[in-house]
Amino acid sequence: MDVLGLIPARGGSKGIPRKNLAPLGGRPLLAWTVDAARGAGELTRVVVSTDDDEIAAVAGVEVLRRPPELAADDTPMLEVVRHAVSELGPDVVALLQPTSPFRRAEHVDACVRLLLESGADAVVSVVEVPHRFRPDSLMDVVDGRVVARGTARTRQEKERVYARNGPAVLARRADRLGGDLYGGDVRPFVMSARDSLDVDDPDDLELAERLL
């Protein structure tokens, strides 16, 4: 079974310029994900997909060059994964976003094992949504006034809901990609809020630095 750890790391970024190379704990942000991938025993190959020379130089693992049209702001991640599958031909792809520095090797291994043991099409890492952001707590602002969307309930009464956490890990069978990364039989792998931190803007990067 060829299990590819695919780390998509393009050179551009809007929220944080050159985000994948932004320093975190004295190292590029990308390096934290590379370490997790290299430590994952279920992965047989680790590749950084990039369009950028500097990222390629510091990757520390095998590099797959992707064409510029697959490195734009609006490029769907599905197309990046398809490119890697076409070029490398794995049985399973574990997509590891470099913006999740606290995802560790054991998270990657657990997701891949769940995929293989369950027979599912995919496994995606998720985080429990804080109770204050659950559907019952959401509100609209209409004509300058707050309008509740649901009936007020206690924290204990609110139904638990989950959200993709980046995703820190998305393990998927390569022959079942289809037209949606999250389509088909998809199983959840629940991670803690801390391990789920997704670095999207400077505030996230500052928080990650403090957590370290």
N, C-alpha and C positions, 0 to 999 in steps of 0.2 A: 504494500500500500504506500504510494507516494503522497505524502502530506506536505504541502507547500505552505510555509509561513510567508505571507505576502505583506510587505510594509509599503504602502503608497506614500511617497514623500516628494511632492512637486516643489519647485522652487518658489512659486508665487504664493501670496497669502494676503488677505485684506485686513483681518483683525489685528494681526501682529506681523509686521514685515519680516520675511524670511523665517517664519514661525518654526519650521522644522529644525532650524539651526539655532533658535533662540536659546540662550544659556539657562540651564536649570541645574542648580547644585554644582556649578562649575563645568557642566558638560552640555553638549547640544541636546535639545529636547528629544530628538530622534534616537539618541543613544540609549535611553531608558527602555524603549520598545525593542531595539536590537538586542539588548541584554536579555530581556524576557524571552524573546524568540530563540536565542541561542541556548538558553537554559531549558527550553521545553523539550522533553524527551520524546514526545509524540510527533514532533516535526522532523521530517527527513531532509528538508531543504529550507533555507531562509534566503529570501531575495528582497531587495529594496527596489521598487519600481519608481524611477525618477526621470525627469527631463533636465536635471540640473547638475553641472559639473562639480560644484562644491559639495553638494550632498553625496554624489557618487564617490568623491574622494574620501569622505569621512565615514561612509556607511559601515565599513568593517565587515561586510558580508557581500555575497554575490549581488551584482547590480544588473537590473534589466532596464535598458533604456527604452523609454516610451516616447512616441512622437509628440510634437508640440500640441497637436489637436486633441490629445488626451491629457493635457495638463492645463486646461483653461479653468477659469472659475466655475463655469457651468457644466464641466464635463461630468457625466453621471459615473459614479463609482462602479456601476455594473460594467461599463465599457472598459475601465481599467482592469477589472478582474478578468473579463473576457480576453483582453489582450495578453495577460499573463498566462491564462490557460491555453490559449492558442500557441504561444511561444514555448511553453515549458511542459505542457501535457500532464499535470498532476491528476491524481484521483480525488484528492480533497484539497480545498483551499481554506486556510485560516487567515482571514483578513485582519490585520492588526494595525489600527490607526496609530500613528506616532504621537497623537495628541492625548494619549492615555498613559501618562508616565507611571502610574501606580498599579497598572495591570501587571501581574507577575507570571512567571513561567508556569506555576501551578494552575493559574486560571486558564491558560492556553491549553494545557494538558487535559484539564477537566472537561473543557468544551469539546475537544476532539474525541475524547473517550465517550462522552455522552452521545455524540453524533454517530459514532461507529456502533455503539452498543444498542442504541434505540432504533436504528434503521431510518431515522428522520432524514429529511432533505437538508436541513440546516439547524444549527444551534446559534443563538444570539445572546450575548450578555446583556442583562437588564439590571436596573436599580429600582427599588421601591420608591414611588413618588411620595414626598413628604405630605403628611395629612393636610397641611394648609394649602396645598396645591391640587388636591383631589377634586373631582368634578363637583361635589357638593359645596365646596368652598369657593368655586369660581364665581366671578361677578362681571357684569358688563357695566359700562358707563354710557348712559343714554341721556342726551340733553343735559349733560352735567350732573346727572344723578346716578347713584349706584343702584343696580338692579341685580338681585341675587339670581343665580341660575338654578339653584337647587334648594332643598329644604335644609335648614340648619340642623346638623347632627353632631353628637359628641365625637371626639377623636376615635373612641372605641367602636362607634357605630358605623363609621365610614368604611366603605368597601376598599380593600387594598387594590391599587393599580400600579402598573409598572411601565417604565419607559426604557427604550434603548439607551445605553450609556456611552454613546460615541459612534458606533459601538466599540468597546474595548476589544472584543473578540467576535468575529462572525465566522464560524466554521461551516463550510458548505461543500456538498458533493459536487465535483466539477461537471459531472454529466447530467446534473439536474439544475443548472443555472436558470434556464428559462428566461423570462423577461422581467424578473423581479428578484432582487437579492433576498427579499424577505417573504417570498411566495412559497406555497406548498406546505409541507409538514415541518413547522419550525418549532423547536423546543427552546425554553428559556434556561439561561444559566444566571442565577441571581448573584450579584456582587454588592458589596457594601458601598455606602455613599462615598466614603473616603477613597476606596480603590477605584471608584467610578469617575473620579475627577477628570473632566474633559477640558483641555486647555484650548479655549476659543478666542479669548481676548486678554489684554494686559492684566486685568483683575484676576483672571484664572491663573495666570502665570505667577503672579505675586502670591496667591493662595498656595499654589503648589510649592513655592520656595519656602513659605512659612511651615507647611506641613512636613517638609523634609527635615 
